[in-house]
């Protein structure tokens, strides 16, 4: 006969099954926004100190903040919005691997400044985009379950932004050495021109190539070099080449429209007027905007047509 406990006896609590801990540490929402505001405040304070005192002591902190602020914030945003299930280790690993490559890429990038020719820009774009895609493949070689368009977009952007940060730092250091700390305006302009558009350059280009690559990755983890992947890489290299060639294209357009021969030093003092400089600024910024819009449209098209990432064994 079943024995029931007397009335009023408290029931024993049935322990709930414990949930396994998540395979990745959780990052609270809005971290990218707090990082952006805090980083901007720190950069502005450091820049103000350098500009006011003309001291070289804060220059390393200013250069590092300017180089890493926008790439790190954008990677945090991409992780919070689209890559939480990928895990911190995958996103951070891609960012650090791209940064290691970017340190070497900054040296190569300086070479094209000495001989700014279209062929040099194209060769540099092919070399850098192939290297970044190779870094993405190497980083994910032991994670065969990570595949799909969205995974490629997020992790490709992480590699590209990791590459962009040391490259921007290299340009900033070069500007600091050129001025020797006497006039920090050149350094500040370099950081703004190189750091702010980083997501529209290397971040977009590697995201496109990564999305195409991981969209066709096999379930066993092998990568396929199918025609869509090759076409995406060639298109990315074209965008990269156009981005780097914007300065020279703008100079040629101004020279053709105004009938002026600028010679080896365009817009040197006494060789150009205000109207020509305004035209050059318009064509330069307009060209960069067109290339950036083409990359954004390409990424949005991939994101709409792509399936969510899959991380299955």
VOGU-3710 file (C-alpha; in Angstrom, 3 decimals, decimal comma):
1> xxxxxxxxxx> 0,000/0,000/0,000  1,381/3,401/-0,975  2,440/5,589/1,946  1,781/9,328/1,574  3,491/11,926/3,764  1,277/13,552/6,374  -0,342/16,874/5,435  1,830/19,927/5,963  5,066/18,060/5,326  7,207/20,139/2,920
11> xxxxxxxxxx> 7,982/18,454/-0,348  11,539/17,604/-1,103  12,939/19,758/-3,814  13,668/17,893/-6,977  17,059/18,999/-8,260  16,957/20,338/-11,778  19,451/18,921/-14,235  22,460/21,168/-14,436  23,013/22,867/-17,750  26,458/22,390/-19,246
21> xxxxxxxxxx> 28,521/25,562/-19,334  28,592/27,317/-22,689  31,533/26,335/-24,912  32,562/29,972/-25,186  32,667/32,896/-22,731  29,740/35,240/-22,946  30,262/38,870/-23,818  27,625/41,275/-22,616  25,641/43,189/-25,246  26,800/46,674/-26,088
31> xxxxxxxxxx> 30,478/46,044/-25,407  31,405/47,393/-28,834  29,564/50,646/-28,065  31,306/51,092/-24,721  34,628/50,285/-26,330  33,991/52,863/-29,052  33,120/55,660/-26,632  35,938/54,833/-24,228  38,485/54,453/-27,006  37,471/57,712/-28,663
41> xxxxxxxxxx> 37,774/59,544/-25,351  41,222/58,060/-24,691  42,395/58,855/-28,235  41,097/62,426/-28,068  42,775/63,053/-24,708  46,079/61,618/-25,923  45,893/63,564/-29,186  45,174/66,764/-27,266  48,156/66,155/-24,993  50,461/65,557/-27,962
51> xxxxxxxxxx> 49,180/68,607/-29,821  49,395/70,891/-26,795  52,790/69,823/-25,455  54,546/68,667/-28,666  55,945/65,855/-26,528  56,903/62,543/-28,124  56,250/60,478/-24,992  52,512/59,870/-25,706  53,094/59,110/-29,396  53,249/55,279/-29,028
61> xxxxxxxxxx> 49,960/55,235/-27,108  48,347/57,558/-29,645  49,508/55,471/-32,586  48,384/52,170/-31,052  44,995/53,580/-30,067  44,454/55,022/-33,526  45,436/51,802/-35,257  43,436/49,331/-33,168  40,365/51,309/-32,083  38,153/51,016/-35,179
71> xxxxxxxxxx> 39,168/47,429/-36,128  38,619/46,097/-32,591  35,274/47,890/-32,200  34,044/46,631/-35,568  35,058/43,052/-34,771  33,188/43,282/-31,460  30,124/44,577/-33,293  30,292/41,765/-35,859  30,680/39,197/-33,093  27,720/40,506/-31,094
81> xxxxxxxxxx> 25,433/40,820/-34,110  26,350/37,823/-36,253  29,058/35,648/-34,703  28,149/34,717/-31,115  27,690/31,052/-31,976  31,061/30,973/-33,674  32,768/31,458/-30,324  35,315/33,953/-29,107  38,262/31,681/-29,899  37,489/31,520/-33,633
91> xxxxxxxxxx> 36,913/35,266/-34,020  39,874/36,238/-31,842  42,135/33,703/-33,533  41,304/35,100/-36,973  41,868/38,673/-35,791  45,248/37,878/-34,220  46,361/35,811/-37,200  45,454/38,654/-39,533  47,342/41,068/-37,291  50,470/38,944/-37,414
101> xxxxxxxxxx> 50,284/38,951/-41,191  49,545/42,673/-41,236  52,789/43,450/-39,448  54,666/41,981/-42,400  52,211/43,446/-44,893  52,902/46,945/-43,638  56,479/46,607/-44,883  55,293/45,538/-48,330  52,741/48,341/-48,447  55,511/50,917/-48,125
111> xxxxxxxxxx> 57,088/49,664/-51,356  54,214/50,792/-53,571  54,574/54,356/-52,281  57,976/54,566/-53,927  56,698/53,440/-57,335  52,965/54,206/-57,517  52,014/52,385/-60,719  48,835/50,513/-61,566  50,732/47,261/-62,077  52,311/47,646/-58,650
121> xxxxxxxxxx> 48,914/48,221/-57,058  47,483/45,136/-58,751  50,410/42,954/-57,712  50,186/44,197/-54,134  46,427/43,527/-54,051  46,880/39,974/-55,348  49,617/39,285/-52,819  47,765/40,698/-49,805  44,373/39,152/-50,594  45,894/35,720/-51,224
131> xxxxxxxxxx> 47,844/35,950/-47,971  44,766/36,937/-45,946  42,714/34,132/-47,440  45,530/31,704/-46,650  45,545/32,916/-43,038  41,790/32,297/-42,800  42,208/28,762/-44,117  45,117/28,056/-41,790  43,234/29,339/-38,745  40,163/27,172/-39,483
141> xxxxxxxxxx> 42,044/24,064/-40,578  41,136/22,161/-37,370  37,548/23,397/-37,202  35,858/21,597/-40,092  32,365/22,355/-38,806  32,675/26,092/-39,385  31,323/26,739/-42,830  28,653/28,791/-44,547  28,430/32,273/-45,989  27,813/34,123/-42,739
151> xxxxxxxxxx> 30,687/32,430/-40,967  32,946/33,422/-43,839  31,757/37,024/-43,719  32,377/37,385/-39,979  35,688/35,539/-39,813  36,932/37,027/-43,064  36,222/40,506/-41,716  38,115/39,604/-38,530  41,175/38,583/-40,555  40,975/41,691/-42,730
161> xxxxxxxxxx> 40,615/44,071/-39,800  43,428/42,341/-37,940  45,550/42,920/-41,035  44,489/46,568/-41,311  45,423/47,529/-37,737  49,229/46,989/-37,946  49,247/48,425/-41,458  47,654/51,648/-40,194  50,112/51,701/-37,298  52,985/51,422/-39,778
171> xxxxxxxxxx> 51,779/54,447/-41,734  51,289/56,387/-38,501  54,812/55,603/-37,295  56,166/56,695/-40,658  54,295/59,996/-40,350  55,594/60,460/-36,789  59,192/59,839/-37,863  58,840/62,192/-40,822  57,696/65,107/-38,678  59,910/64,112/-35,691
181> xxxxxxxxxx> 57,136/65,243/-33,349  57,386/68,906/-34,463  53,941/69,007/-36,101  51,540/66,254/-34,997  48,881/67,283/-37,515  50,325/64,967/-40,146  50,200/62,054/-37,710  46,612/62,819/-36,673  45,493/63,137/-40,296  47,193/59,853/-41,162
191> xxxxxxxxxx> 45,464/58,037/-38,319  42,075/59,419/-39,293  42,512/58,663/-42,998  43,876/55,164/-42,398  42,017/54,045/-39,270  38,447/55,235/-39,812  37,862/53,615/-43,248  39,537/50,318/-42,260  36,219/48,364/-42,194  35,455/49,655/-45,704
201> xxxxxxxxxx> 38,765/48,375/-47,034  40,505/45,254/-45,801  37,527/44,292/-43,634  35,095/44,254/-46,555  37,459/42,644/-49,033  38,408/39,680/-46,881  34,798/39,272/-45,734  33,708/38,848/-49,359  36,461/36,348/-50,151  35,862/34,479/-46,882
211> xxxxxxxxxx> 32,128/34,274/-47,482  32,672/32,769/-50,918  35,306/30,350/-49,610  33,358/29,016/-46,616  30,085/28,833/-48,526  31,542/25,965/-50,559  33,537/24,287/-47,796  32,984/20,549/-47,637  31,550/18,883/-44,496  34,908/17,197/-43,876
221> xxxxxxxxxx> 36,609/20,591/-43,673  38,290/20,643/-47,078  38,194/23,884/-49,027  37,008/24,000/-52,614  38,651/26,276/-55,147  35,566/26,455/-57,332  34,972/29,152/-59,983  32,765/31,259/-57,615  35,621/31,399/-55,100  38,145/32,389/-57,758
231> xxxxxxxxxx> 35,760/34,995/-59,189  35,227/36,484/-55,724  38,975/36,687/-55,137  39,535/38,391/-58,482  36,728/40,858/-57,798  38,158/41,636/-54,377  41,587/42,249/-55,887  39,986/44,644/-58,367  38,318/46,591/-55,550  41,630/46,660/-53,655
241> xxxxxxxxxx> 43,475/47,941/-56,731  40,908/50,660/-57,396  41,052/51,761/-53,758  44,834/52,112/-53,845  44,772/53,800/-57,277  42,231/56,473/-56,325  44,909/59,092/-55,662  46,576/58,650/-59,051  43,259/58,476/-60,904  42,133/61,716/-59,248
251> xxxxxxxxxx> 45,352/63,478/-60,250  44,954/62,384/-63,883  41,311/63,462/-63,987  42,150/66,907/-62,618  45,027/67,278/-65,075  42,804/66,312/-68,009  39,928/68,579/-66,998  42,082/71,615/-66,254  44,756/71,055/-68,909  47,536/71,251/-66,314
261> xxxxxxxxxx> 50,738/69,229/-66,275  51,551/68,732/-62,605  54,797/66,835/-63,159  56,251/64,444/-60,569  54,966/66,503/-57,603  51,274/67,260/-58,054  49,725/70,046/-55,985  53,087/71,350/-54,823  53,096/74,969/-53,590  52,831/77,355/-56,532
271> xxxxxxxxxx> 51,881/74,646/-59,030  48,148/74,403/-58,488  45,194/76,553/-57,590  42,415/76,166/-55,079  39,957/74,974/-57,728  42,291/72,157/-58,777  42,815/71,062/-55,176  39,061/71,043/-54,583  38,555/68,923/-57,697  41,255/66,519/-56,522
281> xxxxxxxxxx> 39,594/66,162/-53,107  36,215/65,592/-54,751  37,518/62,903/-57,104  39,578/61,200/-54,382  36,801/60,982/-51,820  34,226/60,184/-54,492  36,325/57,342/-55,835  36,838/55,861/-52,378  33,109/56,175/-51,688  32,213/54,370/-54,916
291> xxxxxxxxxx> 34,609/51,502/-54,171  33,291/51,245/-50,605  29,661/51,228/-51,786  30,462/48,464/-54,272  31,965/46,370/-51,470  29,046/47,039/-49,118  26,542/46,070/-51,786  28,458/42,856/-52,480  28,517/41,911/-48,794  24,806/42,624/-48,392
301> xxxxxxxxxx> 24,059/40,476/-51,411  26,083/37,594/-49,968  24,398/37,972/-46,572  20,909/37,867/-48,117  21,623/34,855/-50,286  23,737/33,007/-47,746  22,567/30,454/-45,229  23,351/30,726/-41,516  26,673/29,274/-40,525  26,817/25,664/-39,452
311> xxx> 29,127/24,205/-36,822  28,312/20,550/-36,907  30,784/17,706/-36,509
//
